[in-house]
Amino acid sequence: MTLHQQYALDAARAAQHGVPAPPAPELNVWRVIRQALADRRRARFTRAA
């Protein structure tokens, strides 16, 4: 099952149960990447100071 198929299944189940749908997979991946880059910059800055 692909990532998109799993997301569609989870969204359909959420709709049946009346709960919010899970976040789209791509959005979460970019959020994690941005946070990792920010952490790396922060670590580099604190190490240099």
PDB file of N, CA, C and O in Angstrom, chain B, residues numbered from 101:
ATOM      1  N   MET B 101       0.849  -1.166   0.000  1.00  0.00           N
ATOM      2  CA  MET B 101       0.000   0.000   0.000  1.00  0.00           C
ATOM      3  C   MET B 101       0.903   1.240   0.000  1.00  0.00           C
ATOM      4  O   MET B 101       1.847   1.338   0.783  1.00  0.00           O
ATOM      5  N   THR B 102       0.598   2.157  -0.872  1.00  0.00           N
ATOM      6  CA  THR B 102       1.409   3.361  -0.959  1.00  0.00           C
ATOM      7  C   THR B 102       1.040   4.330   0.164  1.00  0.00           C
ATOM      8  O   THR B 102       0.028   4.168   0.846  1.00  0.00           O
ATOM      9  N   LEU B 103       1.871   5.314   0.329  1.00  0.00           N
ATOM     10  CA  LEU B 103       1.642   6.333   1.343  1.00  0.00           C
ATOM     11  C   LEU B 103       0.321   7.056   1.098  1.00  0.00           C
ATOM     12  O   LEU B 103      -0.423   7.330   2.040  1.00  0.00           O
ATOM     13  N   HIS B 104       0.034   7.361  -0.152  1.00  0.00           N
ATOM     14  CA  HIS B 104      -1.193   8.087  -0.480  1.00  0.00           C
ATOM     15  C   HIS B 104      -2.433   7.223  -0.273  1.00  0.00           C
ATOM     16  O   HIS B 104      -3.477   7.723   0.145  1.00  0.00           O
ATOM     17  N   GLN B 105      -2.323   5.933  -0.563  1.00  0.00           N
ATOM     18  CA  GLN B 105      -3.452   5.038  -0.318  1.00  0.00           C
ATOM     19  C   GLN B 105      -3.737   4.921   1.172  1.00  0.00           C
ATOM     20  O   GLN B 105      -4.896   4.913   1.585  1.00  0.00           O
ATOM     21  N   GLN B 106      -2.691   4.829   1.978  1.00  0.00           N
ATOM     22  CA  GLN B 106      -2.869   4.747   3.424  1.00  0.00           C
ATOM     23  C   GLN B 106      -3.509   6.023   3.959  1.00  0.00           C
ATOM     24  O   GLN B 106      -4.382   5.975   4.826  1.00  0.00           O
ATOM     25  N   TYR B 107      -3.069   7.163   3.433  1.00  0.00           N
ATOM     26  CA  TYR B 107      -3.652   8.445   3.856  1.00  0.00           C
ATOM     27  C   TYR B 107      -5.137   8.505   3.498  1.00  0.00           C
ATOM     28  O   TYR B 107      -5.951   8.947   4.309  1.00  0.00           O
ATOM     29  N   ALA B 108      -5.491   8.067   2.300  1.00  0.00           N
ATOM     30  CA  ALA B 108      -6.894   8.079   1.882  1.00  0.00           C
ATOM     31  C   ALA B 108      -7.733   7.173   2.782  1.00  0.00           C
ATOM     32  O   ALA B 108      -8.854   7.526   3.147  1.00  0.00           O
ATOM     33  N   LEU B 109      -7.197   6.016   3.136  1.00  0.00           N
ATOM     34  CA  LEU B 109      -7.900   5.102   4.026  1.00  0.00           C
ATOM     35  C   LEU B 109      -8.071   5.716   5.417  1.00  0.00           C
ATOM     36  O   LEU B 109      -9.154   5.640   5.997  1.00  0.00           O
ATOM     37  N   ASP B 110      -7.024   6.316   5.947  1.00  0.00           N
ATOM     38  CA  ASP B 110      -7.096   6.960   7.268  1.00  0.00           C
ATOM     39  C   ASP B 110      -8.079   8.129   7.260  1.00  0.00           C
ATOM     40  O   ASP B 110      -8.821   8.322   8.223  1.00  0.00           O
ATOM     41  N   ALA B 111      -8.087   8.904   6.183  1.00  0.00           N
ATOM     42  CA  ALA B 111      -9.007  10.032   6.086  1.00  0.00           C
ATOM     43  C   ALA B 111     -10.454   9.546   6.008  1.00  0.00           C
ATOM     44  O   ALA B 111     -11.342  10.148   6.611  1.00  0.00           O
ATOM     45  N   ALA B 112     -10.694   8.474   5.280  1.00  0.00           N
ATOM     46  CA  ALA B 112     -12.047   7.925   5.177  1.00  0.00           C
ATOM     47  C   ALA B 112     -12.512   7.392   6.533  1.00  0.00           C
ATOM     48  O   ALA B 112     -13.659   7.603   6.926  1.00  0.00           O
ATOM     49  N   ARG B 113     -11.628   6.708   7.236  1.00  0.00           N
ATOM     50  CA  ARG B 113     -11.986   6.194   8.575  1.00  0.00           C
ATOM     51  C   ARG B 113     -12.265   7.349   9.532  1.00  0.00           C
ATOM     52  O   ARG B 113     -13.200   7.279  10.329  1.00  0.00           O
ATOM     53  N   ALA B 114     -11.475   8.393   9.460  1.00  0.00           N
ATOM     54  CA  ALA B 114     -11.686   9.550  10.330  1.00  0.00           C
ATOM     55  C   ALA B 114     -13.045  10.183  10.043  1.00  0.00           C
ATOM     56  O   ALA B 114     -13.755  10.577  10.968  1.00  0.00           O
ATOM     57  N   ALA B 115     -13.406  10.281   8.773  1.00  0.00           N
ATOM     58  CA  ALA B 115     -14.700  10.864   8.403  1.00  0.00           C
ATOM     59  C   ALA B 115     -15.847  10.004   8.930  1.00  0.00           C
ATOM     60  O   ALA B 115     -16.865  10.535   9.373  1.00  0.00           O
ATOM     61  N   GLN B 116     -15.692   8.687   8.888  1.00  0.00           N
ATOM     62  CA  GLN B 116     -16.740   7.791   9.392  1.00  0.00           C
ATOM     63  C   GLN B 116     -16.943   7.957  10.891  1.00  0.00           C
ATOM     64  O   GLN B 116     -18.062   7.845  11.392  1.00  0.00           O
ATOM     65  N   HIS B 117     -15.855   8.226  11.602  1.00  0.00           N
ATOM     66  CA  HIS B 117     -15.930   8.343  13.059  1.00  0.00           C
ATOM     67  C   HIS B 117     -16.141   9.781  13.525  1.00  0.00           C
ATOM     68  O   HIS B 117     -16.263  10.035  14.723  1.00  0.00           O
ATOM     69  N   GLY B 118     -16.184  10.714  12.589  1.00  0.00           N
ATOM     70  CA  GLY B 118     -16.440  12.102  12.935  1.00  0.00           C
ATOM     71  C   GLY B 118     -15.280  12.805  13.619  1.00  0.00           C
ATOM     72  O   GLY B 118     -15.486  13.737  14.397  1.00  0.00           O
ATOM     73  N   VAL B 119     -14.065  12.365  13.334  1.00  0.00           N
ATOM     74  CA  VAL B 119     -12.877  13.006  13.905  1.00  0.00           C
ATOM     75  C   VAL B 119     -12.110  13.701  12.785  1.00  0.00           C
ATOM     76  O   VAL B 119     -12.312  13.377  11.614  1.00  0.00           O
ATOM     77  N   PRO B 120     -11.239  14.643  13.115  1.00  0.00           N
ATOM     78  CA  PRO B 120     -10.481  15.336  12.063  1.00  0.00           C
ATOM     79  C   PRO B 120      -9.579  14.373  11.290  1.00  0.00           C
ATOM     80  O   PRO B 120      -9.067  13.396  11.836  1.00  0.00           O
ATOM     81  N   ALA B 121      -9.404  14.672  10.033  1.00  0.00           N
ATOM     82  CA  ALA B 121      -8.527  13.848   9.191  1.00  0.00           C
ATOM     83  C   ALA B 121      -7.076  14.073   9.593  1.00  0.00           C
ATOM     84  O   ALA B 121      -6.731  15.150  10.079  1.00  0.00           O
ATOM     85  N   PRO B 122      -6.223  13.077   9.397  1.00  0.00           N
ATOM     86  CA  PRO B 122      -4.806  13.257   9.702  1.00  0.00           C
ATOM     87  C   PRO B 122      -4.176  14.260   8.744  1.00  0.00           C
ATOM     88  O   PRO B 122      -4.702  14.489   7.655  1.00  0.00           O
ATOM     89  N   PRO B 123      -3.058  14.857   9.137  1.00  0.00           N
ATOM     90  CA  PRO B 123      -2.402  15.809   8.231  1.00  0.00           C
ATOM     91  C   PRO B 123      -1.866  15.104   6.989  1.00  0.00           C
ATOM     92  O   PRO B 123      -1.535  13.918   7.023  1.00  0.00           O
ATOM     93  N   ALA B 124      -1.790  15.843   5.912  1.00  0.00           N
ATOM     94  CA  ALA B 124      -1.255  15.282   4.667  1.00  0.00           C
ATOM     95  C   ALA B 124       0.195  14.871   4.878  1.00  0.00           C
ATOM     96  O   ALA B 124       0.934  15.581   5.560  1.00  0.00           O
ATOM     97  N   PRO B 125       0.622  13.756   4.318  1.00  0.00           N
ATOM     98  CA  PRO B 125       1.972  13.249   4.566  1.00  0.00           C
ATOM     99  C   PRO B 125       3.089  14.212   4.163  1.00  0.00           C
ATOM    100  O   PRO B 125       4.071  14.344   4.894  1.00  0.00           O
ATOM    101  N   GLU B 126       2.965  14.875   3.036  1.00  0.00           N
ATOM    102  CA  GLU B 126       4.043  15.741   2.573  1.00  0.00           C
ATOM    103  C   GLU B 126       4.258  16.931   3.502  1.00  0.00           C
ATOM    104  O   GLU B 126       5.393  17.357   3.716  1.00  0.00           O
ATOM    105  N   LEU B 127       3.180  17.464   4.047  1.00  0.00           N
ATOM    106  CA  LEU B 127       3.309  18.615   4.928  1.00  0.00           C
ATOM    107  C   LEU B 127       4.105  18.265   6.175  1.00  0.00           C
ATOM    108  O   LEU B 127       4.940  19.050   6.625  1.00  0.00           O
ATOM    109  N   ASN B 128       3.847  17.091   6.732  1.00  0.00           N
ATOM    110  CA  ASN B 128       4.557  16.686   7.924  1.00  0.00           C
ATOM    111  C   ASN B 128       6.040  16.452   7.639  1.00  0.00           C
ATOM    112  O   ASN B 128       6.887  16.779   8.471  1.00  0.00           O
ATOM    113  N   VAL B 129       6.357  15.899   6.492  1.00  0.00           N
ATOM    114  CA  VAL B 129       7.757  15.639   6.138  1.00  0.00           C
ATOM    115  C   VAL B 129       8.529  16.943   6.061  1.00  0.00           C
ATOM    116  O   VAL B 129       9.637  17.041   6.590  1.00  0.00           O
ATOM    117  N   TRP B 130       7.955  17.949   5.407  1.00  0.00           N
ATOM    118  CA  TRP B 130       8.651  19.232   5.293  1.00  0.00           C
ATOM    119  C   TRP B 130       8.788  19.911   6.637  1.00  0.00           C
ATOM    120  O   TRP B 130       9.783  20.592   6.884  1.00  0.00           O
ATOM    121  N   ARG B 131       7.807  19.741   7.516  1.00  0.00           N
ATOM    122  CA  ARG B 131       7.900  20.325   8.852  1.00  0.00           C
ATOM    123  C   ARG B 131       9.065  19.698   9.617  1.00  0.00           C
ATOM    124  O   ARG B 131       9.818  20.402  10.291  1.00  0.00           O
ATOM    125  N   VAL B 132       9.209  18.396   9.515  1.00  0.00           N
ATOM    126  CA  VAL B 132      10.304  17.695  10.192  1.00  0.00           C
ATOM    127  C   VAL B 132      11.653  18.132   9.623  1.00  0.00           C
ATOM    128  O   VAL B 132      12.603  18.341  10.378  1.00  0.00           O
ATOM    129  N   ILE B 133      11.744  18.271   8.309  1.00  0.00           N
ATOM    130  CA  ILE B 133      12.994  18.706   7.685  1.00  0.00           C
ATOM    131  C   ILE B 133      13.351  20.121   8.135  1.00  0.00           C
ATOM    132  O   ILE B 133      14.501  20.392   8.478  1.00  0.00           O
ATOM    133  N   ARG B 134      12.366  21.024   8.133  1.00  0.00           N
ATOM    134  CA  ARG B 134      12.626  22.393   8.583  1.00  0.00           C
ATOM    135  C   ARG B 134      13.100  22.421  10.029  1.00  0.00           C
ATOM    136  O   ARG B 134      14.023  23.161  10.369  1.00  0.00           O
ATOM    137  N   GLN B 135      12.465  21.608  10.889  1.00  0.00           N
ATOM    138  CA  GLN B 135      12.857  21.575  12.294  1.00  0.00           C
ATOM    139  C   GLN B 135      14.270  21.019  12.451  1.00  0.00           C
ATOM    140  O   GLN B 135      15.042  21.519  13.269  1.00  0.00           O
ATOM    141  N   ALA B 136      14.614  19.994  11.679  1.00  0.00           N
ATOM    142  CA  ALA B 136      15.959  19.420  11.758  1.00  0.00           C
ATOM    143  C   ALA B 136      17.012  20.436  11.317  1.00  0.00           C
ATOM    144  O   ALA B 136      18.072  20.540  11.935  1.00  0.00           O
ATOM    145  N   LEU B 137      16.724  21.179  10.256  1.00  0.00           N
ATOM    146  CA  LEU B 137      17.666  22.201   9.807  1.00  0.00           C
ATOM    147  C   LEU B 137      17.817  23.311  10.841  1.00  0.00           C
ATOM    148  O   LEU B 137      18.922  23.797  11.081  1.00  0.00           O
ATOM    149  N   ALA B 138      16.709  23.707  11.449  1.00  0.00           N
ATOM    150  CA  ALA B 138      16.771  24.742  12.482  1.00  0.00           C
ATOM    151  C   ALA B 138      17.581  24.258  13.680  1.00  0.00           C
ATOM    152  O   ALA B 138      18.369  25.014  14.248  1.00  0.00           O
ATOM    153  N   ASP B 139      17.388  23.002  14.062  1.00  0.00           N
ATOM    154  CA  ASP B 139      18.157  22.440  15.180  1.00  0.00           C
ATOM    155  C   ASP B 139      19.642  22.397  14.848  1.00  0.00           C
ATOM    156  O   ASP B 139      20.484  22.686  15.699  1.00  0.00           O
ATOM    157  N   ARG B 140      19.956  22.040  13.623  1.00  0.00           N
ATOM    158  CA  ARG B 140      21.362  21.973  13.215  1.00  0.00           C
ATOM    159  C   ARG B 140      22.011  23.358  13.238  1.00  0.00           C
ATOM    160  O   ARG B 140      23.139  23.518  13.706  1.00  0.00           O
ATOM    161  N   ARG B 141      21.277  24.366  12.721  1.00  0.00           N
ATOM    162  CA  ARG B 141      21.810  25.733  12.747  1.00  0.00           C
ATOM    163  C   ARG B 141      22.001  26.213  14.180  1.00  0.00           C
ATOM    164  O   ARG B 141      23.008  26.842  14.506  1.00  0.00           O
ATOM    165  N   ARG B 142      21.032  25.912  15.027  1.00  0.00           N
ATOM    166  CA  ARG B 142      21.107  26.330  16.429  1.00  0.00           C
ATOM    167  C   ARG B 142      22.305  25.675  17.114  1.00  0.00           C
ATOM    168  O   ARG B 142      23.021  26.339  17.864  1.00  0.00           O
ATOM    169  N   ALA B 143      22.531  24.397  16.872  1.00  0.00           N
ATOM    170  CA  ALA B 143      23.653  23.682  17.474  1.00  0.00           C
ATOM    171  C   ALA B 143      24.980  24.253  16.973  1.00  0.00           C
ATOM    172  O   ALA B 143      25.921  24.416  17.750  1.00  0.00           O
ATOM    173  N   ARG B 144      25.053  24.554  15.684  1.00  0.00           N
ATOM    174  CA  ARG B 144      26.278  25.121  15.118  1.00  0.00           C
ATOM    175  C   ARG B 144      26.554  26.508  15.706  1.00  0.00           C
ATOM    176  O   ARG B 144      27.703  26.858  15.977  1.00  0.00           O
ATOM    177  N   PHE B 145      25.488  27.293  15.899  1.00  0.00           N
ATOM    178  CA  PHE B 145      25.643  28.647  16.440  1.00  0.00           C
ATOM    179  C   PHE B 145      26.104  28.589  17.891  1.00  0.00           C
ATOM    180  O   PHE B 145      26.992  29.348  18.281  1.00  0.00           O
ATOM    181  N   THR B 146      25.529  27.715  18.689  1.00  0.00           N
ATOM    182  CA  THR B 146      25.897  27.642  20.102  1.00  0.00           C
ATOM    183  C   THR B 146      27.305  27.076  20.270  1.00  0.00           C
ATOM    184  O   THR B 146      28.007  27.445  21.212  1.00  0.00           O
ATOM    185  N   ARG B 147      27.722  26.194  19.381  1.00  0.00           N
ATOM    186  CA  ARG B 147      29.056  25.618  19.450  1.00  0.00           C
ATOM    187  C   ARG B 147      30.117  26.664  19.077  1.00  0.00           C
ATOM    188  O   ARG B 147      31.218  26.654  19.627  1.00  0.00           O
ATOM    189  N   ALA B 148      29.783  27.564  18.143  1.00  0.00           N
ATOM    190  CA  ALA B 148      30.737  28.566  17.682  1.00  0.00           C
ATOM    191  C   ALA B 148      30.889  29.701  18.706  1.00  0.00           C
ATOM    192  O   ALA B 148      31.924  30.366  18.746  1.00  0.00           O
ATOM    193  N   ALA B 149      29.889  29.913  19.506  1.00  0.00           N
ATOM    194  CA  ALA B 149      29.919  31.046  20.452  1.00  0.00           C
ATOM    195  C   ALA B 149      30.760  30.755  21.675  1.00  0.00           C
ATOM    196  O   ALA B 149      30.882  31.605  22.557  1.00  0.00           O
TER     197      ALA B 149
END
